[in-house]
Amino acid sequence: MSLQIKPILIALRRHKAGTVLIALQIALTLAIVCNALFIIHQRLANMSDVSGVDEANVFVIKNQWAVDQSTQQVDAQVRADLLALRQLPGVRDAAPASGYPLQGGGWDNFVTMTPDQVEPTTDSAVYTGDEHLLDTLGVHLIAGRNFHPDEVVELGTQQAIIPPVAIVSKTLADRLFPDGSALGKSFYAMGATPSTIIGIVDPLHRQGTGQWNQPYAGQSLIWPLRADDARGIFYIVRAKPGQLAAAMREAPKALYAQSRMRMIDPKDGIQDYAEIRHKAYDSDRGMAILMGIISVVLLAITAAGIVGLTSFWVGERRKQIGVRRALGATRGDILNYFLTENLLIGIGGVLVGAVLAIGINLWMVTQFETARLSLTYVATGVVALLLLGQAAVLAPALRASHVSPVEATRSV
Amino acid sequence: MFAYYFQLGLRSLRRNPALTALMVMAIGFGVAASMITYSVFRAVSGNPIPDKSAQLFTPQIDSWGPQQNVKGEPPDGLDYTDAMALMRTHEAKRQTLLYPVQMSVMPGGSSDLPIAANGYAVGSDFFPMFEVTFLYGSGWSAQDDESRGSDVVITDQLNQRLFGGADSVGRTVTLNGHDYRVVGVTSHWDPRPRFFDLFSTDGFDDASDFYMPFTRALDLQMRTGGRNSCRGKLTFTTWDGWLQSNCVWITSWVELGSAAEVARYRRFLDGYAADQQRAGRFNWAPNVRLRDVVQMLDHEHVVPPESRISLIVALAFFVICLVNTIGLLLAKFLRRAGEIGVRRALGATRREIYAQYLIEAGTVGLAGGVLGLLLTAVGVSGVGILFQPQIARLAHLDLSLIGLTMLVAIVATMIAAFYPAWRAANVQPAWQLKSN
């Protein structure tokens, strides 16, 4: 069976408009679907970032204070609250915090290696907590030690206190000390005095999930501070396995029993990590869904368009097909003719489409600082669209192959 | 003739039902995808105060210097020192400083649990400058700014919650344990995007509950409930230490009526920065900005990239649907070449054929538009799945969107029909008649 490329090309010249339209549609579809799938891939990759938190058991209470108090008053209340939370039957541990991973945004400091360095080395998310924070979050300490209780100090409203010790994420440790010798070394995080690395955890996600955070992804530090801010505090609570729901019900009651001059929003004052993650990535998820819908509908419409135009061509050429059949062409020959014809148009389309796909991506890189399109996407897209074309053309081509030779003799 | 062709068009919709359904769906999906994403884009990219946006400016002063600012741009907010200096000069017709604050409010009635309220510390000019509309009362006066009074303007939302919507002017509200006198209740005033606070919000935060005097907030040492951005070494441990730091947290707005005033204010800002340089506070040349509302919305990238990208992808999708439609229209029209040949032989001009097929395409567009409208209605109500809730709830289907959907569907289909209709009009009558 030989490919009859030459006669097909000659025949296509008589259907220039239709040929160009199908090729154009394949080209545009390839360009859009490649980029859409690439966006989906990136967004899904964002969404699967590990936080380092024991997400199945941890929840966060956003507690705002209702009256102005001194730092000492707030500190006493915070200590009492934590004691009450830790005594709840369903609670494994609880810690005070000024922010939490995947919060959406929060405190970050520039990091330098020397006190008088002006240009920062990098940037780190800043978490605060006491000696219970590591166990409460469930993050893994891979080197060094946890804070001692006597290292934890009060942090009043908007005070700039730089503790002498810090626990850092492995990503930050490696960024500051690429030779792996971070433990015991010090760094400066917008303070006149250094912080010495006493422990390394891995991983620990930043609060932020947006584009601004990407160059600093995974870089975070924890300072032994009890956030006694007059405005409010986050209590991070880790429930015992299987008791998350019960602990989330009991926690606010325990806090209100301590004092009623606080505000815990009934709507989103208490969130488990499923909800926190859902919120943190809602725009990523939305983009992935939208691009998915558009890709599927686009492929369906392109396939339907090919079916429509090829059917028209088959209808137009019934007589010629009949003549060919009468002259000895088999059904297979006819089927093959239409499949080859579509393949040729498809190849023309995907060549243009591949160039277009890369062009669109390069433009997006300049406009939205997205990543470069990986060529595997283009290659996959090319194969997918050629297969789609063949599948779409199959039905009309089969119909063509069933044209009886007797058609050649009709209506002349 | 138009009515007749229109009727013919409607009738021919039923002629090749599969082909027609395909076109209607292509146009329907294409126009719906474009309109759904456009409804979101329209909501986030609109001008929130169209009649005054060119008269409202936010001054920015580089207090961080070339080594610590972001890519040469001054910080987006002001530090306390610069903010107060600008305020004291009264260089603009109207001016206000502002920052977000969070407080507790006792709801009264049967509940004894405080609720959280979000608001802004603002100057008295805030209300006339931004055209805040009032249900009851008004803003406070410049004298109240000076006397650092405990006045408060509450929004209709908080008024509903505290006073059941009654005229509460003169009544007392307890915020964070301090009493405030209500001087005004705003009617629903919540510009989107919230152009006046793009430093602490992305422009789409929840509606505010109250506005209180900036001077009073400072007296109470109220920390900002929004962003606080600092550079270099931080050493402050007290309120005054923080005020004197390089931390930026205040947004400033001025109202300037004419180009001359704008130019004068620009000179004033440059002069102020030069003074600071001479005084040794800045070790760099003056680097100031004076952006109006639209420039500020653009500078702060208020339109999320997601909204832009999805609109672009949806429009590209629509274009592909139209290419698809061109091919299908071509098939549909040329299938009737014999019929066209007969009409031409009987005396119809090319023009008439052209008009007939364009109008027929218009009816396809009309049907596509109706489908597109249904899909748009479904899509706009379900847009919460695709965009962040605070943005998604701004998208809505109104008369202009309905009109636009139908118009775009019909016009786009007719444009797509230019070539197929031209081919139809050029059918050679002799050829068609011969083979029959």
HADDOCK unambig.tbl for C-alpha pairs under 7 A between the chains (distance, minus, plus):
assign (segid A and resid 18 and name CA) (segid B and resid 327 and name CA) 6.09 0.50 0.50
assign (segid A and resid 21 and name CA) (segid B and resid 323 and name CA) 6.56 0.50 0.50
assign (segid A and resid 21 and name CA) (segid B and resid 327 and name CA) 6.03 0.50 0.50
assign (segid A and resid 25 and name CA) (segid B and resid 320 and name CA) 6.08 0.50 0.50
assign (segid A and resid 25 and name CA) (segid B and resid 323 and name CA) 6.31 0.50 0.50
assign (segid A and resid 25 and name CA) (segid B and resid 324 and name CA) 6.63 0.50 0.50
assign (segid A and resid 28 and name CA) (segid B and resid 320 and name CA) 6.50 0.50 0.50
assign (segid A and resid 29 and name CA) (segid B and resid 320 and name CA) 6.95 0.50 0.50
assign (segid A and resid 66 and name CA) (segid B and resid 103 and name CA) 6.95 0.50 0.50
assign (segid A and resid 66 and name CA) (segid B and resid 104 and name CA) 4.95 0.50 0.50
assign (segid A and resid 66 and name CA) (segid B and resid 114 and name CA) 6.57 0.50 0.50
assign (segid A and resid 66 and name CA) (segid B and resid 176 and name CA) 5.57 0.50 0.50
assign (segid A and resid 67 and name CA) (segid B and resid 176 and name CA) 4.60 0.50 0.50
assign (segid A and resid 67 and name CA) (segid B and resid 177 and name CA) 5.50 0.50 0.50
assign (segid A and resid 68 and name CA) (segid B and resid 176 and name CA) 6.34 0.50 0.50
assign (segid A and resid 119 and name CA) (segid B and resid 67 and name CA) 6.85 0.50 0.50
assign (segid A and resid 159 and name CA) (segid B and resid 236 and name CA) 5.97 0.50 0.50
assign (segid A and resid 159 and name CA) (segid B and resid 237 and name CA) 4.42 0.50 0.50
assign (segid A and resid 159 and name CA) (segid B and resid 238 and name CA) 6.63 0.50 0.50
assign (segid A and resid 160 and name CA) (segid B and resid 234 and name CA) 5.73 0.50 0.50
assign (segid A and resid 160 and name CA) (segid B and resid 235 and name CA) 5.56 0.50 0.50
assign (segid A and resid 160 and name CA) (segid B and resid 236 and name CA) 5.53 0.50 0.50
assign (segid A and resid 160 and name CA) (segid B and resid 237 and name CA) 5.87 0.50 0.50
assign (segid A and resid 190 and name CA) (segid B and resid 232 and name CA) 5.66 0.50 0.50
assign (segid A and resid 190 and name CA) (segid B and resid 233 and name CA) 4.48 0.50 0.50
assign (segid A and resid 190 and name CA) (segid B and resid 234 and name CA) 5.85 0.50 0.50
assign (segid A and resid 191 and name CA) (segid B and resid 233 and name CA) 4.70 0.50 0.50
assign (segid A and resid 191 and name CA) (segid B and resid 234 and name CA) 5.48 0.50 0.50
assign (segid A and resid 191 and name CA) (segid B and resid 235 and name CA) 6.89 0.50 0.50
assign (segid A and resid 192 and name CA) (segid B and resid 233 and name CA) 5.97 0.50 0.50
assign (segid A and resid 260 and name CA) (segid B and resid 113 and name CA) 6.60 0.50 0.50
assign (segid A and resid 261 and name CA) (segid B and resid 114 and name CA) 6.82 0.50 0.50
assign (segid A and resid 262 and name CA) (segid B and resid 114 and name CA) 6.90 0.50 0.50
assign (segid A and resid 263 and name CA) (segid B and resid 114 and name CA) 6.27 0.50 0.50
assign (segid A and resid 263 and name CA) (segid B and resid 115 and name CA) 5.97 0.50 0.50
assign (segid A and resid 263 and name CA) (segid B and resid 116 and name CA) 6.28 0.50 0.50
assign (segid A and resid 282 and name CA) (segid B and resid 387 and name CA) 6.95 0.50 0.50
assign (segid A and resid 282 and name CA) (segid B and resid 388 and name CA) 5.93 0.50 0.50
assign (segid A and resid 283 and name CA) (segid B and resid 386 and name CA) 6.90 0.50 0.50
assign (segid A and resid 283 and name CA) (segid B and resid 387 and name CA) 5.52 0.50 0.50
assign (segid A and resid 283 and name CA) (segid B and resid 388 and name CA) 5.65 0.50 0.50
assign (segid A and resid 286 and name CA) (segid B and resid 385 and name CA) 5.87 0.50 0.50
assign (segid A and resid 286 and name CA) (segid B and resid 386 and name CA) 3.57 0.50 0.50
assign (segid A and resid 286 and name CA) (segid B and resid 387 and name CA) 5.49 0.50 0.50
assign (segid A and resid 287 and name CA) (segid B and resid 306 and name CA) 6.82 0.50 0.50
assign (segid A and resid 287 and name CA) (segid B and resid 386 and name CA) 6.25 0.50 0.50
assign (segid A and resid 289 and name CA) (segid B and resid 386 and name CA) 6.77 0.50 0.50
assign (segid A and resid 290 and name CA) (segid B and resid 386 and name CA) 6.41 0.50 0.50
assign (segid A and resid 298 and name CA) (segid B and resid 317 and name CA) 6.88 0.50 0.50
assign (segid A and resid 301 and name CA) (segid B and resid 26 and name CA) 6.45 0.50 0.50
assign (segid A and resid 302 and name CA) (segid B and resid 324 and name CA) 6.97 0.50 0.50
assign (segid A and resid 305 and name CA) (segid B and resid 324 and name CA) 5.71 0.50 0.50
assign (segid A and resid 305 and name CA) (segid B and resid 328 and name CA) 6.88 0.50 0.50
assign (segid A and resid 308 and name CA) (segid B and resid 19 and name CA) 6.49 0.50 0.50
assign (segid A and resid 308 and name CA) (segid B and resid 328 and name CA) 6.51 0.50 0.50
assign (segid A and resid 309 and name CA) (segid B and resid 327 and name CA) 6.60 0.50 0.50
assign (segid A and resid 309 and name CA) (segid B and resid 328 and name CA) 6.26 0.50 0.50
assign (segid A and resid 309 and name CA) (segid B and resid 331 and name CA) 6.31 0.50 0.50
assign (segid A and resid 312 and name CA) (segid B and resid 331 and name CA) 5.86 0.50 0.50
assign (segid A and resid 368 and name CA) (segid B and resid 305 and name CA) 6.72 0.50 0.50
